[in-house]
Amino acid sequence: MQQAAANAAATPPVDQKLWIALGAMAAVGLVAGLVMAGRISPMATFVPSLVLLAWTVVYALDANRALSFVPAEPSVNQIVRDIGTGARTLLTTGVYALLGVALFIPVLMPSRWSRRDDDLDDDYEATPEGSYY
């Protein structure tokens, strides 16, 4: 949490990495918004919400065990370690809990579980009166 607060207070870099990071976060936000608002299967939001909420509960009960799932060994590629640092920050600051709840809310909507009207009756052709077939 201290690292996240220090990074937020620091002056932002003006190099290309900042724009790549902002673009990646915008793309992730767009995909998350489409999944949450779209008319996809409710399982598309249910499964990730359970994963994020379960990881947060494990963190609340045993922080060392929850943080052991984050890759931090020197044998892992540097990019994966950087992703692990970000995941650790998101977990410890509660962002994963926030996202888990936000993804779980659409699951509670009954309209998400109902089937769309397919208008199957429109395909039925009525035979004219008086015809044999």
C-alpha positions as CSV (number, residue, x, y, z in Angstrom):
1,M,0.0,0.0,0.0
2,Q,2.9,2.3,0.8
3,Q,4.4,1.7,-2.6
4,A,1.1,2.4,-4.4
5,A,0.7,5.6,-2.4
6,A,4.4,6.6,-3.2
7,N,3.9,5.9,-6.9
8,A,0.7,8.0,-6.9
9,A,2.4,10.9,-5.3
10,A,5.4,10.8,-7.5
11,T,5.6,12.9,-10.7
12,P,4.5,10.8,-13.6
13,P,7.1,9.8,-16.2
14,V,6.7,11.3,-19.6
15,D,8.2,8.4,-21.5
16,Q,6.5,5.7,-23.7
17,K,5.9,3.3,-20.8
18,L,3.3,5.6,-19.3
19,W,1.3,5.7,-22.4
20,I,1.5,1.9,-22.9
21,A,0.4,1.3,-19.3
22,L,-2.5,3.8,-19.6
23,G,-3.6,2.2,-22.9
24,A,-3.4,-1.3,-21.4
25,M,-5.5,-0.2,-18.4
26,A,-8.1,1.5,-20.7
27,A,-8.3,-1.7,-22.8
28,V,-8.8,-3.9,-19.7
29,G,-11.5,-1.4,-18.4
30,L,-13.2,-1.6,-21.7
31,V,-13.3,-5.4,-21.8
32,A,-14.4,-5.5,-18.2
33,G,-17.2,-3.0,-18.9
34,L,-18.4,-4.9,-21.9
35,V,-18.4,-8.2,-20.0
36,M,-20.3,-6.6,-17.1
37,A,-22.9,-4.7,-19.2
38,G,-23.1,-7.1,-22.1
39,R,-25.7,-9.8,-22.7
40,I,-23.1,-12.6,-22.4
41,S,-23.6,-15.6,-20.1
42,P,-23.7,-14.7,-16.5
43,M,-21.0,-17.2,-15.9
44,A,-18.6,-14.8,-17.7
45,T,-18.7,-12.5,-14.7
46,F,-19.5,-15.1,-12.0
47,V,-16.3,-17.1,-12.4
48,P,-13.8,-14.2,-12.3
49,S,-15.7,-12.6,-9.5
50,L,-15.4,-15.8,-7.4
51,V,-11.7,-16.0,-8.2
52,L,-11.0,-12.4,-7.1
53,L,-13.2,-12.6,-4.0
54,A,-11.7,-16.0,-3.0
55,W,-8.2,-14.6,-3.3
56,T,-9.2,-11.6,-1.2
57,V,-10.7,-13.8,1.5
58,V,-7.5,-15.9,1.5
59,Y,-5.5,-12.7,1.9
60,A,-7.7,-11.6,4.8
61,L,-7.3,-14.9,6.5
62,D,-3.7,-15.7,5.7
63,A,-1.8,-13.0,3.9
64,N,1.4,-15.0,3.5
65,R,-0.5,-17.8,1.7
66,A,-2.3,-15.4,-0.6
67,L,0.9,-13.6,-1.5
68,S,2.7,-16.9,-2.2
69,F,0.5,-17.2,-5.3
70,V,2.2,-14.1,-6.8
71,P,5.3,-15.0,-8.8
72,A,8.4,-13.4,-7.3
73,E,11.2,-15.9,-7.8
74,P,14.4,-14.7,-9.6
75,S,14.0,-17.7,-12.0
76,V,10.8,-16.1,-13.5
77,N,11.0,-13.7,-16.4
78,Q,11.3,-10.0,-15.4
79,I,8.0,-9.1,-17.1
80,V,6.1,-11.8,-15.1
81,R,7.8,-10.5,-11.9
82,D,6.6,-6.9,-12.7
83,I,3.1,-8.3,-13.3
84,G,3.4,-10.0,-9.9
85,T,4.3,-6.8,-8.2
86,G,1.2,-5.2,-9.7
87,A,-1.0,-8.1,-8.6
88,R,0.4,-7.8,-5.1
89,T,-0.4,-4.1,-5.0
90,L,-3.9,-4.7,-6.3
91,L,-4.5,-7.4,-3.8
92,T,-3.1,-5.6,-0.8
93,T,-4.9,-2.3,-1.6
94,G,-8.3,-4.0,-2.0
95,V,-8.8,-3.4,-5.7
96,Y,-9.3,-7.1,-6.4
97,A,-12.2,-7.1,-3.8
98,L,-13.7,-4.1,-5.5
99,L,-13.5,-5.7,-8.9
100,G,-14.8,-9.0,-7.5
101,V,-17.9,-7.3,-6.1
102,A,-18.4,-5.3,-9.3
103,L,-18.3,-8.4,-11.4
104,F,-20.6,-10.3,-9.0
105,I,-23.5,-7.7,-9.0
106,P,-24.7,-8.5,-12.6
107,V,-24.9,-12.2,-11.6
108,L,-27.7,-11.2,-9.2
109,M,-29.9,-9.7,-11.9
110,P,-32.6,-12.2,-12.9
111,S,-32.7,-10.9,-16.5
112,R,-29.2,-12.1,-17.0
113,W,-30.2,-15.7,-16.4
114,S,-33.4,-15.6,-18.5
115,R,-33.4,-16.6,-22.1
116,R,-33.8,-14.1,-24.8
117,D,-37.1,-14.0,-26.8
118,D,-36.2,-15.9,-30.0
119,D,-39.6,-15.3,-31.6
120,L,-39.9,-18.9,-32.6
121,D,-43.6,-18.4,-33.3
122,D,-42.8,-16.0,-36.2
123,D,-41.4,-18.9,-38.3
124,Y,-44.7,-20.7,-38.2
125,E,-46.7,-20.3,-41.3
126,A,-50.4,-20.6,-41.1
127,T,-52.0,-22.6,-43.8
128,P,-54.8,-20.8,-45.7
129,E,-58.3,-21.9,-44.8
130,G,-59.7,-24.5,-47.2
131,S,-56.4,-25.9,-48.4
132,Y,-55.6,-29.6,-47.9
133,Y,-52.0,-29.3,-46.9
